[in-house]
Amino acid sequence: MLSKSELALSYFPQSNPSDAVRNLMKMVTYCQALHQELLATGYKKTQRFFTPKQIALIYAYLGEP
């Protein structure tokens, strides 16, 4: 498991943690297929960590950082 901020900072290393999370989540919600698949895994907007399956989905849709 990775925290949202850890994963977000890997995509946006020059950002502060809150901006990085905000930018990552914009990318996730913009990609509707990814967002729907995350919701199907039980993803909730308020969760602080991504599960390994959720991380794999993000990598599959957005590429590895």
N, C-alpha and C positions, 0 to 999 in steps of 0.2 A: 504494500500500500504506500502511496505517496500523498502528501498533503497537497491541497490545491495550489498553495503558494510555491511549493517545491517544483511541481510540474510546470506551473506557469512561468517561474523564473528560468526554467530550462529553455522555454520558447522565447522569453523576453528578458535576457540576462542584464540588460542595461536599465531595466525598470525597477522601481521599488515594488515590494511584494503585493501591495494592494492594487497598483496599476497593472501589474503583470496578470493577476487573477482576473481583473476586469477585462483586460484585452483577450485573455484566453477564453473566457466565458462568452464574449462577443463572437469569437470565431466559432465556438461550439453551437451557439444558438443560430448563427447565420447558416451553418450547415445543418439543414433540417433533418436529413437522414441520420446524421450522427446524433443529434439531439434526441430524436425518437428512439434510437437504439440505446442511448444512455438511460432514458426514462424506462425502457423495458427491463433494464438491469436493476431497477429500483433506485436509480439516482434521484436525489432530492437537492434542490437548489441550496439548501442550508447545510449540506454535509461538508465536512472539512477535509475529508480524505477520499481519494479515488481508489476503488478496488482494482486488483490486477486486470480483471476483465474490462473495466471501464478504461483503464490506461491503454490496454490493447486496442480498444475501439478508437480512442483518440489518435493513437499512432497510425492506425489503419486509414483514417480519414484525413488527418492533418500531416502525416509524415512524422518521423522521429525528429526531435529537436537537434 
